[in-house]
């Protein structure tokens, strides 16, 4: 079964209190449909980050992440994260994103599922990120959003996201 590392944006969009949007609808549809059948994993970094902010929402985010197996933090994760920051791919203030990429790469995840297009699933830096992770001796997982995984499900008959998303936002 494919393994997906989920970060902080997935439970954040699942439980967001603002008006329903497509990111939230895609996230809920993907999550509630058994996450494309993937084994879910996460990091302590993601869990700790989700405990911040409004206490009620933080409990929901942490509760959602309890579904995921927590991957251990290892020295090579920290080393890879430091290289990503030192190499200028991830800014200092985005160190938690570097740790998330490090955890997923070191533990050989198949996917990183995220809505973070600024520091993680950024198409303009994906190749450089892949190269830097490879040079450190690891493989960068596929970087994608829940919406992209719903498209995958549609091809195999599991979910029809266009119809389902329209129901979610209607």
C-alpha positions as CSV (number, residue, x, y, z in Angstrom):
1,X,0.0,0.0,0.0
2,X,1.4,3.5,-0.8
3,X,2.6,5.6,2.1
4,X,1.7,9.3,2.3
5,X,3.2,11.7,4.8
6,X,0.7,14.4,5.7
7,X,1.8,17.7,7.1
8,X,0.2,20.6,8.8
9,X,-1.9,22.0,6.0
10,X,-4.1,18.9,5.6
11,X,-5.7,19.0,9.1
12,X,-5.7,22.8,8.9
13,X,-7.9,22.9,5.8
14,X,-10.0,20.0,7.0
15,X,-11.1,21.9,10.1
16,X,-10.9,25.5,8.9
17,X,-13.8,27.6,10.1
18,X,-14.1,30.0,7.2
19,X,-16.5,29.7,4.4
20,X,-16.1,26.4,2.5
21,X,-13.6,26.6,-0.3
22,X,-12.2,24.1,-2.8
23,X,-9.1,23.4,-0.8
24,X,-11.2,22.5,2.2
25,X,-13.7,20.5,0.1
26,X,-10.9,18.5,-1.6
27,X,-9.2,17.9,1.8
28,X,-12.4,16.6,3.4
29,X,-13.4,14.5,0.4
30,X,-9.9,12.9,0.3
31,X,-9.6,12.4,4.1
32,X,-13.2,11.1,4.5
33,X,-12.7,8.7,1.5
34,X,-9.9,6.9,3.3
35,X,-7.1,9.0,2.0
36,X,-6.9,7.2,-1.4
37,X,-6.2,4.0,0.5
38,X,-2.8,5.2,1.6
39,X,-1.1,4.4,4.9
40,X,-0.8,7.8,6.6
41,X,2.3,8.9,8.4
42,X,3.4,12.2,9.9
43,X,6.1,13.8,12.1
44,X,6.3,15.0,15.6
45,X,7.0,18.4,14.1
46,X,3.6,18.4,12.4
47,X,1.8,17.3,15.5
48,X,3.5,20.0,17.7
49,X,2.7,22.7,15.1
50,X,-0.9,21.7,15.0
51,X,-1.2,22.2,18.8
52,X,-0.8,26.0,18.3
53,X,-3.6,28.5,17.9
54,X,-7.2,28.2,18.9
55,X,-7.5,25.4,21.5
56,X,-10.7,23.9,20.0
57,X,-9.3,23.8,16.4
58,X,-5.9,22.6,17.7
59,X,-7.7,19.6,19.3
60,X,-9.4,18.8,16.0
61,X,-6.2,19.0,14.0
62,X,-4.3,16.8,16.5
63,X,-7.2,14.3,16.6
64,X,-7.0,14.1,12.8
65,X,-3.3,13.5,12.9
66,X,-3.8,10.6,15.4
67,X,-4.9,8.6,12.4
68,X,-1.4,8.8,11.1
69,X,1.6,6.8,12.3
70,X,4.2,9.1,13.8
71,X,7.6,8.8,12.2
72,X,10.7,9.1,14.4
73,X,13.0,12.1,14.2
74,X,16.5,10.9,13.4
75,X,19.8,12.6,13.0
76,X,19.7,12.2,9.2
77,X,16.3,14.0,9.2
78,X,17.8,17.0,11.0
79,X,20.9,16.9,8.7
80,X,18.8,16.9,5.6
81,X,16.5,19.7,6.8
82,X,19.6,21.8,7.6
83,X,21.0,21.2,4.1
84,X,17.6,22.4,2.6
85,X,17.7,25.6,4.6
86,X,21.5,26.2,4.1
87,X,21.1,25.6,0.4
88,X,18.5,28.4,0.2
89,X,15.6,26.2,-0.9
90,X,13.7,26.6,2.3
91,X,14.0,29.9,4.3
92,X,15.0,29.9,7.9
93,X,11.4,30.7,8.9
94,X,10.2,27.6,7.0
95,X,12.5,25.2,9.0
96,X,9.5,23.1,10.0
97,X,8.7,22.5,6.3
98,X,12.4,21.4,5.8
99,X,11.9,19.0,8.7
100,X,8.7,17.7,7.1
101,X,10.5,17.1,3.8
102,X,13.4,15.5,5.6
103,X,11.2,13.1,7.6
104,X,9.3,12.0,4.5
105,X,12.5,11.6,2.4
106,X,14.5,9.7,5.1
107,X,11.6,7.4,5.8
108,X,11.1,6.7,2.1
109,X,7.5,7.9,1.8
110,X,5.8,7.6,-1.5
111,X,4.0,10.9,-1.3
112,X,3.9,14.2,0.7
113,X,0.4,15.4,0.7
114,X,0.2,19.1,1.2
115,X,-1.4,22.4,0.3
116,X,1.9,24.2,1.0
117,X,2.9,25.4,-2.5
118,X,5.3,28.0,-1.2
119,X,7.9,25.8,0.5
120,X,7.0,22.2,-0.3
121,X,5.0,21.5,-3.5
122,X,6.4,24.5,-5.4
123,X,6.7,23.5,-9.1
124,X,9.5,26.1,-9.6
125,X,11.8,24.5,-7.0
126,X,10.8,20.9,-7.2
127,X,13.7,19.8,-9.4
128,X,16.3,21.6,-7.2
129,X,14.7,20.1,-4.1
130,X,14.7,16.6,-5.7
131,X,18.4,17.1,-6.6
132,X,19.4,18.3,-3.2
133,X,17.6,15.4,-1.4
134,X,19.2,12.9,-3.9
135,X,22.7,14.4,-3.2
136,X,22.1,13.8,0.5
137,X,21.4,10.1,-0.3
138,X,17.6,10.1,-0.2
139,X,14.6,10.1,-2.6
140,X,12.1,12.9,-2.6
141,X,8.5,11.6,-2.4
142,X,6.0,12.8,-4.9
143,X,4.7,16.2,-3.8
144,X,1.0,16.6,-4.3
145,X,-2.3,18.0,-3.0
146,X,-5.4,16.0,-1.9
147,X,-7.0,17.3,-5.1
148,X,-4.4,15.6,-7.3
149,X,-5.0,12.3,-5.4
150,X,-8.7,12.6,-6.0
151,X,-8.0,12.8,-9.7
152,X,-6.0,9.6,-9.3
153,X,-9.0,7.9,-7.6
154,X,-11.3,9.1,-10.4
155,X,-9.2,7.3,-13.0
156,X,-9.6,4.1,-11.1
157,X,-13.3,4.4,-10.3
158,X,-13.1,5.2,-6.6
159,X,-14.2,8.8,-6.5
160,X,-15.7,11.3,-8.9
161,X,-14.2,14.5,-7.5
162,X,-16.0,17.0,-9.8
163,X,-19.4,15.8,-8.7
164,X,-18.5,15.4,-5.1
165,X,-16.7,18.8,-4.9
166,X,-19.7,20.5,-6.3
167,X,-21.9,19.0,-3.6
168,X,-19.4,20.1,-1.0
169,X,-19.3,23.7,-2.0
170,X,-23.0,24.1,-3.0
